[in-house]
Amino acid sequence: MRGQAHTLEAITASLLLISGLVFALQATAVTPLSASTSSQHLQAQHQAASEGALAATLREDAVRWAVLNWNDSGMKFYGAPINNSFYTNQAPTNEFGGILSRTFSPRNIAFNIDVVYETPGEKRKRQPMVYRGAPSDTAVSASVSVTLYDDDPFLDDDQARVTITNETHTYDGATTYKVADAPIVPNSTHDVHDASGDQYTRGVDYTIIDADNDGKFDTIKWIGTTPDSGETFSLDYTPAISGDDFYAPDVADGAVYNVVTVEVVAWNQ
Amino acid sequence: MSRSQTTLDFAIGVSIFLIVVSSVLAFVPAMLKPFEASIQQETTVGDRAAQQIVAGMLAAPETPYVIKRECTVVFFEDESADTSDADIGENTDADGSTSAVYDDTVVENPCPSVPDLRLRDRLAIAQPGLNIRVSVHRDLLNGPTADTDTAADVLCLNAGAETIIEAGDPTSGDCDVDEGDDDVVFAIGEPAPTKTGSLVVARRTVQIRGGLADGTADSTLLVEVW
């Protein structure tokens, strides 16, 4: 009546049991729908939510507003924190951000938004719009393309075109004066008046020309009644996007400025 | 000098052996877990039904996730009063009158893409043990049409003003299914069980053409399967 008496017997028996278990483990299967944090069902839901939200923003033209919602003097998106050009802790303060935060925030899904634009060397670069950390392994992404044109203006927080008002120049006899924030959206100049209150009409007293032959309007040229010599005149106009004060450069010679892709990456927090 | 096994060796050996035996016995049930009955069927059905509704039935095929107003109302019409078929397009409640916009005697078949069948047949759910519920949720922004909390509520079509508002209590207020103005609550199917083993939820973000009462248009369509 001796059971296991020697230590060596015990160790051998344990090894046999463990190798049997390991062999059986190789044979079992874990299906894609097994319960785990990286479940395929959850990823499919996030993917569908991202696509649905982007379809909603595309129809409302909210994506175009978010892409053009760039503060050209601060070189950042409107409402972004001081040190960055992009949002970090919150969604953008426009309708695009509103739709995305209504879709994702109640379910604790974090998201990053990147704007991918082309550069003249046929490479693509990214401008982050929202960065809330590195995505997890189970992140999903959806994207939508927006075409930008040469005469697109900057848009502010109310989806209104950003207008320069009362920019003053001194009339010194020259016929052409380049505006400070070239290029201009065509036919967007108005309220041109001088210090004595005379109003001037586009097409009659002045016209807008492209002085440096780059295909964009940037200079006011007097063709009719002019202000008195030495008098200052002021005008309002809407600046158009250009390579110097927008994150994307002008890559096409025609009316198209750039084609950007807005990419949303979402993951469970 | 020969020494056989001491008591200490015996103790070490037995303890190793017993530990290994107990852990292997404890591990075997976990190893068999992938083979037991799971919620795979509910998950697949819910996902398929949600995609079918959002990309095929309520929306035009070239613009998925953007659902048409008439189709949404036709889909969620109350079918509890009639047991033979869905009578979609009539939008009747207790008083027998119909809302003009969605009345099929006025507009012939306002939404051809929603079949005139009961919900389970519409979504091709043949398994008798499966239950399904479809609803549209949203927490409306500020204004008189929204309630004061920030929880998403079922939406409802206020037929008198033709606006989509939060349902709140469906027996009083602007959304009243018992009143005579044919309000439609955007929820259809069995009421979700409060105690259940497994309830699978499939969500889709949709945009309702024509917008909601607060000016926005996005909302969440929920398909619950259990």
Interface residues (C-beta under 8 A of the other chain):
Chain A: Q4 A5 H6 T7 L8 E9 A10 I11 A13 S14 L17 I18 G20 L21 A24 L25 T28 A29 V30 T31 L33 S34 A35 H41 A44 Q45 A48 A49 E51 G52 A53 A55 A56 R59 E60 G98 I99 R102 T103 P106
Chain B: Q5 D9 F10 I12 G13 V14 I16 F17 V20 V21 V24 F27 V28 M31 L32 K33 P34 F35 S38 I39 Q40 T43 T44 D47 A50 Q51 V54 T63 P64 Y65 V66 R138 D139 A152 V200 A202 R203 R204 T205 V206 Q207 T216 A217 D218 T220
